[in-house]
Amino acid sequence: MKNLLARIFPRLDRYIISKFIGTYIYSIILIISISIVFDFNENLNKFATYHAPWTAIVFDYYANFVPYFANLFSPLFVFIAVIFFTSKLAGNSEIIAMLSAGASFKRLLRPYMFSAAIIAAVNFYLGAYVIPHGNVVRLNFETQYKNKRRVTSASNVQLQVAPNVIAYLQQYDNTTRRGYGFSLDHFEDKKLVSHMTANVIQYDTISDSRYHWKALNYKIRTLKGLREKIQTGTEIDTMIMMEPMDLIFNTDQQETFTSPELKRYISKQQERGSQNVIQYEVEYHKRIATSFASFILTLIGASLSARKRKGGMGLSLGIGLALSFSYILLQTISATFAINAGMPALLAAWIPNMIFAVIAYFCYRLAPD
């Protein structure tokens, strides 16, 4: 097994991979630790005011704060890690020795790209499947102990819950999962064939399946030609193809969905003709694009810092920080354009990668050979 690994990853590759991954983890620990100190200092008064227990602060808030922000700023950590340890290798003339021994710069990039692939895969898995569940806990903590206002009610909600079926709610309270002034209209060939009203509808949170609602003080009118059938009652269990998440929209709600949940939610809302899905589409595509950015930023960082400079790593680190913050800023700007200016979500998510891929190409051309 060791001989197989040695053939696949020679000592040079193992050396660079260990330096890359080690520096990446070290930069995360260092910067996130500083962020925790500043965040705790800023929110200490709120924690005390709202009597947040220490267990909730540690396990509900900061245990989910760390992976969320580590994954969010992963491009920054990748850039810092590559520039830091590559500049150090160049300063010690190790890269010159590698190139003099016959290894091309292209060959040196192989362990860099392998390390970037590991980081990209981990980032995507965490961002798509793990962190969204933690975000639910973290955002609930912020709502309860940091007084971060979240939308818990909606009024005059109208949506298409199925083809030719329109639901309307005069008022909905997400805290109790209860709606008031409900009506459900079913059309065939643009003609109303069924009209249901209920004073109150209650979502069944303990049901084994989705879309279970209980209608209280209901009335159902069934129309067939000139005939009309009326059914009334105090309570009825019914299936209505809508859920509480369809009725309440928060600015950070998309961060609480896993990627499969995001995809299903987007498809469902598009089938209903809803226009309020652009931020969900941006989030879905951004998770893939941000993971792929590890390759681009690794190439830029390695190309910039592989040449030995008189000033040491200071200049390379400064350029790297400027570029990494520019990438994060460009992500924010393109997402804003998608949400507010109608830019396609896929294009908005990938524009930073496209621009930085061009920068990576020119940096690679200028790298030592």
Helices and strands as residue ranges (DSSP letters): H 2-8, H 11-49, H 54-55, I 56-62, H 63-72, H 74-91, H 94-100, H 105-125, I 126-130, H 131-145, E 153-162, E 165-173, E 178-188, E 191-203, E 212-224, E 227-239, H 244-247, G 253-256, H 259-271, H 278-305, H 314-341, H 345-366
